[in-house]
Structures are given as C-alpha cells and as structure tokens.
Amino acid sequence: MPKKVEKKAAKPAKKVTENKPVVKVKKDSYTADNITVLEGLAPVRKRPGMYIGNTAGQGLHHLIWEVVDNGIDEAMAGHADTVEVTLLPEGKVSVWDNGRGIPVETHKVTKKSALETVMTTLHAGGKFGEGGGYKVSGGLHGVGVSVVNALSVWMQAEIHRDGKIWMQEYKCGKAQGKVKAIGTTKVTGTRQTFLPDDTIFTVTEFDWQTIVDHLRQQAYLTKGIKLNIFDERDHRNKKSYKYFFEGGVASYIRHLNNSHEVKQENVFYVNKEKDGINVEVAFQYTADFRENIYVFANNIFNLEGGSHLVGFKGALTRSLNKYARKNAFLKEKDQNLSSDDVREGLTAIVSVKLQDPQFEGQTKAKLGNAEVRPAVESVFGEALETYLEENPRDAKEILGKCMLAAQARMAARNARETVLRKGALEGMTLPGKLADCSSRNPEECEIYIVEGDSAGGSAKQGRDRRFQAILPLRGKILNVERARLDKMLANNEVKSLIIALGTNIGEQFNIEGLRYARVVIMTDADVDGAHIRTLLLTLFYRYFPELVHKGHIYVAQPPLYRVQKGKDVTWVYDDEQLDVLKKKLGIVEEDMLVLDTENEDAEDADEEIETAGKKVGKVNIQRYKGLGEMNPTQLWDTTMDPAHRLMKLITVEEAAKADEVFETLMGAEVGPRKRFIQTHAKSVKNLDI
Ligand code: 0RA
C-alpha cells in the first residue's frame, strides 16, 4: 500500500542556478554527438511538480519509474533483457540494466561526455533525437533521467562499456568532477543510484508494494523482460521478487481474471507489427457484467483511452457481428450486436508501441495518434476472425454471452429509463442528512463520508462548517459488485452520495459538477470500518474512476493512541511513531499503562487515566478503536483539522486493490472467496460477510 501522504505544502526548493544555453545539434549517425541538448536543470528544482506530478509519495516513486523506463526502453530496443531495482539503506535506490551502457565519449559542441550531458541537461537523451536511437520513446514518464538527478541530493552513474567501468557523481543535478574509469568489466550496462532530496519531497520512504505492483505491470507489458526487485534496506529483512512473463499481456489477462468465472478456455492473444506500430492484444470473457479494458501506449496506461481503444472496440464489434451472422446467432437481417453488448464481461488489454506517441486530453492520458486506429483494427480484427474459426467452442461461449447481453441491455435500458424518468437523480435536492458547508467554492470544500450516525454527529459538531460537509452513511452500502446501474440508483445511501457529490453517475458523469475537491472516507479502525471503506473505494473505482484518478479521494487517518504526560497530550498515528515517542519520553515498558478503551465510554477511560497516571509517572497511553470514542473537539484536533490531520490520498492502484479484495469477497465466484477467508482467517476475527 502506498505510504500515508502528509498533507503539507512542499518545502521551498533550494536556490536554483541559471539555465544553460540552448544548443541544438544536427545529427546523422547515432553517437554521442547526436543528443539534442536543450536546457539546464534549474526549472526542475524550481517546479518539480511540472516534471513528476507532485512532491509527495507519487512523485517520489516517479523517480524510480523514470530510471526504470530508460532501462526498459533499452530492452525494447533489443539491447538488454534485465532491469534490476534495489532499494538500499538510507533511502537510496539503484537501477541496473544490462544494455549497451550510456555513451561516455566527449560531445563535439558541449565538450562534455554524452553521459554528463544526459545526466545534467533537461530533455537531453536519445529519446528526443530523430531516429536511430530508441525504437520506442516514453510518453508521460519520459522526462529524462536528468530530472531524477536534479531532484536527488546525490546520484551516481556507473557505465559498463568497452571493457571499462566509468563513473560520475552528481549533487542536486551538478556533476562532481569528470567521468572517470574506475575499473574493468566483462559486461555492458548502466547502473544509476540516487538519493532523493528530502528538502523537495514531503515523503522520502519508498513503498515496497507500490514498486512491486508497478514493476509487475511493466513486466506484463514488456514480454520477455526480466524485472528483478530487491529490498535491501534492512539487512535482517531482505526481500526480492523476480518477474518474467513469456505470455506478455495474455499472462496479464490470466492474472486479472484469476478470481472470476471465465467463459473462454483459451485466452485470445495477438502480437504483431503493422506500419511501424506494434499491436499486442489479449482478452478473455468472464461471467460478469462489467467490462475491464485497459489500454496502454508505450507501457503508459491511458485512462482516457484514445485511438487504440477506438480501433479495438470497432474491430471487436465488427468481427463478432460478422461471425454471429455467418453462424446464425443473428437471424434477422437488421439485428446487430451493439458495441456495449460485445463488451459485457470482457477483460481486455490493448498495448501499442509506436515511435512518437501523442498524448492529449485533460490529464494527457489519451492517445491521439490517428494512425493507430487502423493498425489496431487490422491486426486485431484479422486475428480475432481466425481465433473464432479455430476455437469454435470458445466462439460459442462468447457469442452466447453477447446475445444474452443484447437481451439484458434492452431490459436494463427500459428499467433505467423508468428510474431516471421518475427523477431518481435529476432535480433532486441535497439529502437531508448531509450537513453541507457554507462555501460554494468546490476547490476549498471537503466532504467527510462518515460511518454511522453517532460518529457523524461528532463530525458535524467538530468540523469547520465553512468548508467541511458531513455525510453520515447508515449501515452497509449496497453490494455494488453484482448490481447494475439501475439497481444502484434505487439505493438510498448511494443516491444521497451521488447527489451530494454533484457529479451524477455513469454516462451522465460530469466532473465539472463536483462540489468538493476532497472526498474523505472516515471509518473506524476495525473490521466493519475496513469493510465499509472497501465498499466505498470499490464504488468510487467502478463508478467514479475519474475522482480516483484525479486524486479527489482520501481516507482519514484517526490517531491510534493518545499519549499524555502531565498536561501534554500527543496523538499518535501508528506504532512506529509510538515507539519513537516512548524513547523520547524515556519510558520503558513497565512504566506505562495502555488502556484499551473498547466498550468503554471515553469519559470513564479519562478518569481511569487520571488515577492511573499518578501511579506510572504520569505517562498514559490510550488506544483508540473507534471514531465514536472521540468527542467533537478531539475529532477535529486529530482527524479533521487541516493543520494537524493525516490523510491518505487514494491512488488508482490502491482503489484497484480494494476492488480486487472486494471482488474476492463479494463476487460470484466461491472458490477465491473461500481461499481468501482461509488465508486471512487468522488475521480477521469477526469477518461478517
Ligand atoms: C543512447 C545510445 C546508446 C545507449 C543508450 C542511449 C542507453 C541509454 C540508457 C539509459 C539507461 N540505460 C541505457 N542504456 C543505453 C549507445 C549506442 C551504442 O552503443 O551504439
């Protein structure tokens, strides 16, 4: 899970140096001389967010993605087969690839080695040159390794090339001396080690799970690459993972459908180049209603779709209709499967690799290149027709599913229209139990979704009503997994939430309507709380994905302990922090009293603390279990006050994981649920599902 994100402003960046002059170099052959040199690194330290998104946990991890991407590019160009990431003690990270090694020769114009130019100038690198270099260039991530260098207090490049080991070090993006030969070697490759600048990043601890998840995905998308990850931060607790997927995105499909009832025996797969564009597609239908189509361009996930998605959908609909007509699934002349019908229950990955990807859309997450659509249509369409002919049993399953979807679509559309016509959402006033804020400026507004009426009451009293709204939710919200949109809209808790958010849902979703910039889930730190949180995250992930992707969803982090020494009260949010505090207060285990306040009301516990406190040197540690144990003032101080609170920004990976857990627990498949419960039975005592 990604680390908690402390919501504090980034510290001001250190003083920056002047921009270097812009030099453009004409190139003919691909050597050290044809690296386009653009500018110095000053702008990166001045506005890190422009280059890596933000300076919190996401931005921090972005540094690794950037360096890894370069290694993967070298592999995709056919020069490397292994990329290794090692987390080292004291916050350093090292990335090795066994490619050709970055050139170290001296550049004619800059009189610097190519390595130094790549490391210390913005946008310098083969990727930005014309041809001859990488076959495939990075997109959103491709800001260049110099950005990583600029944002690191220390960095070291070690190049294995021409039998020698070359090395250069940097501080905050500036070379410390020349490139030196420090030894001999029998291999070729590039090792880059860096230490992120803690005056720039608000979070400096790398999250193992985030890295593992990202690199696993990259391994699926880069067929045949070996991606190895080592955690050597703590020598007593070393970890490693090695990923290698021969099946490429077909392996990815098997992974995604792991806990679903599948319809096809054989996963469809094609991987072929057409007009300079590599098209890789895999799919497999499940018994679900929902579709899960993930599209990538040059290994970058395109949330907003684009020309590859359009090409895929077009070819899918056309080829399935053609087959259905030929094989008498469709009997009437004007009867057709719609694009929606053929996507129900579909899990698909479309991954294209091309020379010069253009990203557009609100978040630069949509592939624009028009030439990709016909390439995908042709590669995928042809392969699909062959697959259907060669796998008649799978074809029958798929078409049966599509025909059912067509029938259900008519029924569902009628139902939905009835619900919507009755005014389920449109024109509805804000729900009565919403305690709205007074500000009407969405950018400053927050909504707390609170479990239960009693915690909701405390939150209402404790909040800053100018910009904080409270929506208490009663009991468990609907099981969104098996519900269709029309059923969801009939659920009062869900309806209240949608109306309060102001965005509408499904096809009518419009982010412009969002009434609060931050949507905060606030639940108890117990099993029920976790369950409701998972439900809400699943709801957001499935029906409001843009809210997750754009970073609007947060989880409140109430403290776990209240530590009192004399009159000083400290709120403690995790066990690590508690250990630190214990050391600071100089207390040993026997000196303190941990009060478990569960099933006690807070006032009684307070009294007990008073008396107990005297006995044990006036250090009291009180453990909190539920929001209801805090009075409104305490809730404000610890959990809602922007000046002190800790909130976790929910990332897409995290929401997806909630969705996966949820699917396992609530989905139609019994096997995975059983396995999950058996596996987790020890850690979960009273799982009420
Ligand atoms: C351009 C030219 C050559 C190698 C590379 C780039 C290169 C860059 C990176 C970044 C990470 N790992 C890398 N490995 C190689 C060399 C061209 C040649 O040897 O002819």
Residues whose N, C-alpha, C, O or C-beta is under 5 A from the ligand:
A	BS01	0RA	Y30 N70 G71 E74 D97 G99 R100 G101 I102 P103 G126 T190
